[in-house]
Every structure is written in C-alpha cells, then in structure tokens.
Amino acid sequence: MIALIQRVNWARLNIEGELYSEIGSGLLALIGIEKADTTELAEKMVDKILAYRLFADDDGRMNLDLKAVGGDLMLVSQFTLAASTDKGLRPSFSAAKPPAEAEQIYRYLVKSAVAQHKVVRDGKFGAYMQILLENDGPVTFILKV
C-alpha cells in the first residue's frame, strides 16, 4: 500500500463540477492499493498517516503529527500510485488490486481513520475527481507499508 501525503492549508474534491468533500488545514492522502494489500495493512497505513510527524513545533521542526495539531484528513483512492513505471513510456497497472477488492480495502481504511480521528473526508471510489488544494510548504511524502 502506498500513500502520497501532502500537508495542505485546504483541499476540495469535486465530482462532475460539484463539491463532494473538503477539508481545512491538515493532510491530503492519495492511496494506492496493490495486489498484496490487506485490511491489516490498511490499518497500519492509517496509523502511520495519523502519527507521521510533518507539522512544525514551536522551534520550526517537523515534530508534530496530525492529531497533535488537530488537523483534518482527506483520503482519496488513486490506483495510478500502484503503477509500474520502470519500463517503457506507458504505465502498467498489473500491480494494482482489482477494483472490487481495492474498494473493500479503501472503505476499511476510511472507516478505520474515522474511528481514530475527528475530521476525515474522502473521495468516491472509482469516480473521476478533481482535487483543488493549497500545498503547505510544499510538504509531500510517499509512505509505504
């Protein structure tokens, strides 16, 4: 499982030109689900996202996690993160979990995050979405479990 996390001042997710979800200051996490991924790995990924220290403390060091700063979380499924790009000029998605199975794991991941954190928003699995955001920093990391 792969998560591309971005520290944001705000993020908005639109589907068919309509606002679907939005957050204020916090994290936007794009989630790539691979064939070997399980609900146990989804749980580990949520724990890692919530505990990852990428917010500044009083000394300006990245020492605080999302919970410590009371930030919002947006989770968006993005199968293209599971792409293999090491050969040729076209991505291969053979490492991605099939959509029906990936959706179950994504739903589990969102449910786990909601159980652990105050403000959690998500995208719509399989939908064509537009995400508007203001990246804070910019601060962007790739997490793997």
Helices and strands as residue ranges (DSSP letters): E 2-15, E 18-23, E 26-32, H 39-51, E 55-56, E 62-64, H 66-69, E 72-77, G 79-82, H 99-116, E 120-122, E 129-144
